[in-house]
Amino acid sequence: MRSTAPYGSWTSPLRADRIAAGAKRIATPRFWHGAPVWLESRPAEGGRVALLAWQAGAARELGPPDANVRTQVHEYGGGELGCVGDVLVYADLTKPGIQRLGAAPVPATLEGARYADFAGSPDGRFLLAVEEEHGAGTEPANRLVAFDLVRGRRVVVCEGRDFVSSPRFAPDGRLVVCLAWDHPSLPWLGTTLLLLPWGADGPRGSARAVAGGPGESLFQPEFGPDGRLCVVSDRSGWWNLHELTQAGELRCLHARAAEFGAPQWGLGMSSYDFVSDDVILCAFAESGSHRLARLSLGSGRLDVLDLPYAEFEGVRVERASGRALFVAAGARSAAVLCSLEHASGRVQELARAFDEALDPDDVATPEAIRFASADGREAHAFLYRPKNARFEGPPGACPPLLVKSHGGPTGATSPSLRLAHQFWTSRGFALVDVNYGGSSGYGRAYRDLLHEGWGIVDVEDCAHATLTLVEQGLADRARLVATGASAGGYTTLCLLTFRDEFAAGASHYGIGDLEALARDTHKFEARYTDWLVGPWPTQAARYRARSPIHHVEKLSRPLIVFQGLEDRVVPPAQAEAMAAALAARGVPTATVFFAGEGHGFRRAENIQRALEAELWFYGQVLGFAVDGAPDPLPVLR
């Protein structure tokens, strides 16, 4: 028997401390000596990232117990783990250079440089790595380098490009391939595929471009066991798999209105791998949901595997054993590390991001929705209705609606389980997670809707999703709240400033001043706003027109701001300026700053406090009692 209680005030078994302490991020699976290895973030240990292996039927940590396996190349990192010969190599945030498990660090690394995206040569002599060298007062230099582990020397393989990524050796060791791009491009806008001849002692000539360009996004070049080279290209309007032919042309392996690639926000991403000479195991997104399939290169046939997951990443294959590894998540299950046997189709779950069992009656499952937005365009979102085994809302009442905009903004949300979403729905909130125009997973044309449209298209789509649900009687018109992080924080601030539907909002390290972002952000995104808004400073008037900090007189709804004080992507000055301007006008405003946190919160106590403070804030401004309160309480000015 369910008790009747106001929406938003339900007591939930999914407490903030339970989420914060028990939720981990699983990433970067690899095979090493026949054993699965992976990285696991640990919020309860200050956000430390540990290196684990599956040995003798159990997970155990490898390496020093204080290792923090992270890199800050491009600030977002990724590609922290690799193999060269029989040795695991990794980046440790607390130590310089490149570490080797069970051996001395890789010799000849540059002092103060950052490293990521490792690839070992077939003979085990060379280690390729993306190197990011920071100099005083200048933009960092990014290049591809190789470390000769026999002679203890560093060799520059490719330089003069603003960015490089995804290095690979051919199986015979005679070619190296990588991706490169230059300002003002980003990897999801235009990249170039480079080939470089390699000899016994290193590079044997200059790199030459063989595919791609300013208007074509390439993703994850990969050599097959027979030496064929494949890469994902969006030249058709969709990120599809292609093979580089002997004539130097890209041949599509399977044409489909689906995405076999993704925005390369992090290094070391992998959506496919070779099972054999003529079969690829690949993940792809279609209509916002992911699937895993086998692709026959000869026939082009794609056989989708029947698996209970809606999101896949980190696909890796060990051909000798006939196994694959990947990280997957489903609508009712948080991320898990999976091992797949190709012959039998058997899947074993080796590690879980969240170890505790959830009552299915407390889990809100996503509903994919399409809705009409501005100018007649169609947009996408996932709707989560309130769900709690012990409570129901008053008859005739509608729940408050949390409108979430994802980060990026060239990113996407998916229907896989997000514990933070369940935190809200199990307390009586409805939640809509919007894949606004500009999101990935729906083809290049949809992604390009955000070209010079940031602050317009995303805001319109979030507002229209909200109004659609209100019109359908699924949300309380008087209790609409907006929330988002990073670019989603900017969209949230715009919704509160330039729209009048919302009662309150929460900005997590969001952007209030586009001009300041264009001036102050890091190298990777230094020209991103040129594409999203317009060339800076030529379009300075447009930047000011879309910056909430210049229109605070229009923002009268309460706001809570969360910010890490070590954030180099969106500097703390953004949050400080926005909160001060609103407080000076008497708008109810709360701020929660976290020392030692960067772009995103990693420590359990901070994750917990952010959830509890946002819930407490909504209770204050919407007028209902909440389940739990932060300690200490934020100051509501």
N, C-alpha and C positions, 0 to 999 in steps of 0.2 A: 504494500500500500504506500503510495507516494503522498508526501505532505505537500500542502499548498503553501507557497511562499513567494514573495515578490521576486521577479526576475532580477538577477544581479546579486542577490543576497544569499543564494543557496550555499550551504556548507558542502565543500567538495573534499573527497579523499585525495585529490591531486594537489597537495600543498606545494607552495613555492619552494620550500626547503627540500622536499622530496625530488622535485624536478631538477633543482640546481645541483644537488649532490650526486644524483644518480644518473644524470644524462651525460653521455660522453659523445665525442665525435670520432667515428671510425673512418680512416682514409688510407689511401696509398698502399693497397695490397700488392704484394710481390711474392714470387717463389724464390727461396734461397735454400740450397742443398735439399731440394725436394719438399721443404716445409713452407707453409704459408707464413708470411710476416706482414705486419701492418702497423699503422700508427694509431694511437688512441689518446685523445685529449682527456684530461682529468681535472674537472672543475674543483673537486675537493682538495686537490694538491696545487692550488693556485693557478690552474689552467695549464699545468705542465703537460707536454705531449710525450708519451712514452712509446718506445719501440718494443713490440711484442712478437712472439712466434708461437705457432701451434706445434707442440711437441709432445709426444706420448699421450695424445688425447686430451691435452689441456693447454691453456694459454699461459705463457710465462714471459716475463720481461727480459729483454736482452740488454746488455750494456750497463753503464753506470746507473744507479738508482736515481741520480739527480739529473740525468740527461733531459734536455728539453728540445726535442727534435722539431725544430722550426727554422724557417728562413724568412727574411724580410725583403728578398728580391722583389721588385715592383711594389713593395710594401705589403702586398697581399700574400706573397709566398707561394707555396706549393712546390712539388718536385723535390722534397727534402730527402728522399730516400732512393738509393740505386744500388746497382751491383757492378763490380768490375772483377772479372775472373770469379774466384770463390769468395770474394770479400764484399761484405756490405759496407757501403759508404753512406754518410748522412751529414746533414747540417745540424749543428747544435747552437741554439740561440745564446747559450752561456759561454761558448768557446769560439775562438777564431778559426778560420779555414774550413777544411773538410775532414771529418772524422772517419776513421776506419775501425770497424768492430774487431776487437782483439789485436789491433796493430797500431803503430804510430800514425798520427795524422798524415794526410796526403802532403808530400813535400812541395815547396815552391809556390804556395798560395800567396797572394798579395796581402800585406798587412791592412786590416780594416775593410777588405773587400767582402762582399756577400756572394754566396754560391748556391746554385740550385739546378734542377733539371739534368740529372746525371745519366750518362750512358757509357758503358764500358765497351772496349773493342773486343772482337771475338777471341783474340789471343791473350786478353787480360793485361796488355801492356799499357794501354792508354785509357784515360778517363776524360770524357767530354763533360763540360759544365758551362752553364751560363754564369758569367761573372759580372757583378755590378760593383764598380769602383766609385766611391764617393770622394769628391775633392772639395776643399773649402771654397764656398761661394760659387760653385759651378754645378751644372746639371750632372748627375751621375753618368758615367760611361758604362754602357752595356756591350758585351762582346761574348763570342763563343771562344772558349779556350780548351786546350787539352793538356793533361798532366801525364808526362812520360814517367811511369812508375819504375822503370828500369834505370833511367839516367837521372831521375829526380829533377826534372826540368819542366817548365811551363812553356807551352807553345800557343801563340795566338792563332786561332783558326779563321775567325771571321770578325772583322771590326769595321767601323765606319757606318754602321747602321744604328739607328736609335734603339732598336730592340731585336733580340733574337730569342728563339725558343725551340723546343722539341727536337733536340739533336738525336740522330740515330746513326749507327754503323750498319752498312750492308753486311749480310752473313759472311761474305768472303773477305770483309775488311778492306775492300778496295774503294769504297765510296762512303762519304758522310753526307747526310742530308739535314737541313734545318729549315725553320721558318724565320722570316725577318720582316720588319715593317718600320716605317719612319713617321715622325710627326708630319701632318696632323692626324694620321690614321691611327686606328686601334685594331686589335686582331680580329674583331668581328666586322670590321669595315673593309679592310684590304690587307692582304699579306702576300709575300712572295716565297716560293719554294726554291731553295738554293741547293745545288749539288756541288760537291767538292771532291776531287780525286785524292786518294789516300794511299800512302806507301808504307813500307816497313818502318820507316823512321818518322812518319807524320805526314802533313799535307804535301801534296805534289803539284800544287797549282792554286789558282784563285777560284773562288766560288762563282758559279754562273747560275743565273735565274732560269728556271725551266717551266714555271707555271705561276699563275696568280698575277696580282697587280693591285692598283689602288681600289678597283671596284669589285674585287673578288676575295672573299674570305676563305682561307684554307685552314684546316684543323687536322692535327695529328698525322703527320707522315709516318708510314710504317712499312718496313721491308718484310716480305714474306720469306719463308724458309728457302724458296727457290730464287730469291733475289728480286722478285717483282716489287715495285714500289707503288703503294696505295696512299691516298690522301683524301680527306673529306673536303669538298668544294661546294660553295653555294651559287655557282654560276647559273644554275637553272632556276634560282629563286628559293631553293631548299638545300640545306647541307646534306648532300648525298655522297656516297662513297664512289671514288674514281680510281682508275689505274693509270699510271704514266706509261704510255706505250713506247715501243722502240723508236717510233717516229717523233717522240717528244710531245705527244698530245695526251690530254686527259680523256679517258673513256669512262663513261658512267657505268657502274656495275649493276645498279638497280635504281631506276628512276621512280621516285615516290614523293608524294607531298608529305614528307616527314623529315625530321631533323636527326641526322646521324652524328652531328657535332653540336657544340655548345659555345657560348661566349667564353673566351680563354681569359677569365679573371685570374686564375691561378695557373702556375706551371705544372707540368707533369700530368695533365689530364689525359684520360684514356677511355674512349667509348667503344673500342673494338680491338681485336687481336686475331692473329692467324691460328686456326686449329690445325691446318695442314696447308699444302701448296695451293689448294683450290677451295678451301672453306674458311670463312671468317665468322667469328662470334661477335655480334654487334648489338649495341643498345641504341634505340632510337625513340624520339618523342613524336607522338601523333595525337592531335587534339588535346594537348596539354598533359597527356599521360605517357609514361615510358613503357617500353617492352624490350625483351631480349630475344634475339633470333639468330639463326644460322643462315648465312648467305653463301650460295654456291657461285663461285666466280665464273664457272663455265656456262651455266644456264641462266644465271641471274635470279634464280629462285630464292625466295626468302621464306624460311620456315620459322614461324613465331613459336617460342617455347611457352608452354602453359605453366606459368609461375605466379604465385600469389603476391606479386609486388607491383608497385606503380612508379618506381624510380630506380635507376641503375647508374652506377658510376664505377670508375676504376677497374675496367675489364682487363684481366690479364690471363694469359694461357701458358701452361707448361706442356709443350707438345709431347715430351718424353713419357709423361705419366697419363696423358689424356685427361687432364683436369684444367679447370678454370677457376679464377677467383674474381669476385666482384662485391661491391657494397650495394645493398638493396634495401628498400623500405616499402611498406605497404600502407594502406589506409588505416589499418588497425595495429601496425607494428612499426616501431622505430627502426632506425638503420641497423642492419645486421651484416656481418661479413659472411659471405656464402662461398662454399666450395662446390663446384659442379663437375660430375663425372660425365664426360661426353658420351660414352658408350651406353650407359644405363639411364642417363638423365637424372640420376640421384643428386639431390641437393642437401648439403649438410650446413647448418648454421653454426659457425665457429665462435662468434663473438657478437654481443649485443650492445647497442648504445645505451639502452635502458634495461636494467636487469629485473626490475619489478614487474609483476603481472598486473595488467589493467582489467577491470571488470568491463566486459563488452557493453554493458548497459550504461556505462559512464563515458563511452567514447562516441563522439559525434563524427560521423563519416561524411566526407566531402561530396557535394553534388556539383558536377560541372554545369555551369550556366553560361548561356550566351545572351547578350542583351544589346539593344540599340543604344548607341551613344550619339554624340554630336555629329552633324553633317551626314547622318545616315549610316555611319560605319558601325560594324559589329565588333564588340569587344567580349572578353572572356574573364571568368572568375570561378572560384570555388566557394560554395555556400556551405557553412556549418551551422546547423540548428542547435539550440540549447539541448543538453542531454545530461541527465543525472538520474541514477536508479532510485533515488530517495525523494526527489522533488519534482513538482510541476508548477507552472505559473498559474496565477489567478485566472478564472474563466473570463474570456473576452479580452484579456490583456495581451499586448505585444511586447516582445523582449527588447532591451536596448541592443543596438547594433554596433559592433566594432568593425570599422572599415580599415583594412590593412593594405598598405601599398609596399611592395617589395623594394629591395635595394637595387643598385646597379647604376642607372635605371635599366641598362641593357642586361636583364636577368629574367628570372621567372620564378613563380611558385609552382608547386606540384601537389597532387592529391595524397602524397605520403604523409604519415602521421607526424604531426608537430605537437610536441607536448605543451608548448606555450599556447597553442590554439585551444587545446583541451582544458588548460587552466581556466580559460574564459568561458567556454561552452558549458563546462560542468558547474559553473556558478550562475548560469542562466542568461548568458549573453549569446546572441547570434553573432556570427562572424563571417564577413565576406573578404576573401583574399583575392585581390584583383590582379589579373594579368593584363594590364592596360596596354594600349597601343605603344609599341616599342619593346615589348617583352619578347623573349626568344621562345622557340618551340612552335611557332605558327608561320614560319617562313620569313624570307627577307623583306617582302613588301610590308608585312605587319611590323617587323622590327624597324623599318625605315620610317614608319609613321611618326617617330619621335625626332626625326631630323629637323632641327630648328624649331621643334614643337614642345620641348621640355618646359613644364610649368603650365602648359595648355592642354595637350592631349591626355597626359596622365591624370591631370586634375579633372578634366571633363569625364573621362571614363570612370574614375572612382565615384564621382558625384552621380553619374547616371546609373551605376550599379546600385548605389544607395537608394535612389529614387524609385528604381524598379522594384526593389524589395519592399519599400514602404507601400507602394501602390498595390503590391500583392498581399498586403497584410501580414508580412513576415517580420516587420521591424517597427518599433515605436518612433514616430516622426519627431517626438520631442526629446528622444534620448539616443542621438546618433553621435558617435565619437570616432575620431580618426587617429590612427597610429601608424608609425613606420620608422625605419632605421636608415640612416645615411641618405641616399637618394629618396627613400621612402619617407624619411623625416622631412625632406624638402617638400615632397608632395603633400604631406600632412599640414605643414605650415601654410602652403598655398591654399589648401582646402579651407582652412580656418580664416585666411585673410581675404580670399577672392570669391568665396562662396558663402552662403548664409544658411546651409542646411544643418551644420554641425553644432552640437552643444559644448564640446570640449575636445581636446586632443593631447596626444603625447608624442613628442619628437625625441627620438633616440639618435643622438649625434647627427642631427639633421642640419641642413644648409639654409640659412636665412639670407645670405648675401652672395649672389652669384658673382659679382665683381671680385669680392675677396677670394672666392674659390678659384676663379680664373688666375688670380695673381699668386695665390699662396699654396696651391695643392702640389702634390708630388709629381715626379717626371711621368710616370705611367699615364696619368690622367691630365697632364698639363695642357693638352689641346682638346680634351674631350668636350668641353663646353663650346668650342668652336662649332662642333657638329650638332650638339644638343640645342644650342641657343642661337649662335651666329658668331662670326669672327670677332674676336676681341682685339683691340678696343673699338673697332669700327662700329659695332652694334652696341655701344655702351648704353644707349637709351633703352634698348630692349632688355638688357641685363637689369637695369634699374626697375623697369616696369614689371619684371617678373620676380623681383626680390622682396620677400615679405618684410625685411628690415626697413625698406623705404616706404612701406604702406601700413605701418603699425596702427595708424588711426582707423583702419578698416578692421582690425583684429580686436574683437571685444569678448571673445569666448575664452574661458579658462584654459591654461596650458601648463603641462608639466614637461620639463626638459631633463634628459639624461645624457651625460657626457663623460667620456674617459679623458683624463687630463694629459695622457701621453699620445693622443690621437694625431697622427701626421697626415691622414687623408682628409679629414674635416677637422681643422684645428679648433681647440676649445674656445677660441675667441668668437667663433660663430654662435655657439650656445650662450656665451656670456653676454654678447651684445643683444641677442634677441630677448633673453630673459630680463635684462636691465631695462630695455625700451618698454616692455609690457608692464613691468612693475612700476615704472615711472608714471604710466598712464592709469594705474590703479586696476589693471586687469588681473584677476586672481592667477598667480603664477607660482609654481614650485620648481625648484632646481635640485637635482641629485647629481653630484660630481663624484667620480671615482678616481682616486689616486692610483697610479700604476697600471691603468687600463688604457688600451689603444682604441682602434677602430673595431668595436665589438667587445663584449664583456666575456671574460674567460673564467673568472674566479667564482666559485660557488656562492660565496657570501654576497657578491655583487649581483649575480644573476637573481638570487632570491630577493634581494632588496629591491631591484628594479621591478620585478613582478608585483611584489606586495605594495610598493609605493604607487604604481600605476593603478592598481585596484582600489587602494585607499583614496586616491585622488578622484577617481570616477564616483566613488561613493559620496565623497564630499560635495561634488558639484552637481550630481544627479539626484542626491537626496535619498540614498538607501544605505542600510547597514551592510558592512562587508564582512566576509569570512577572513579574519586575520588582518593585522595591521603591521606596517614596517616599524622597525626599531633601529634608530630613532625615527620619529615622524618627520617628514619633510616640512619645511617652513612654507606655509601658503601665504604669500604676500598679497 
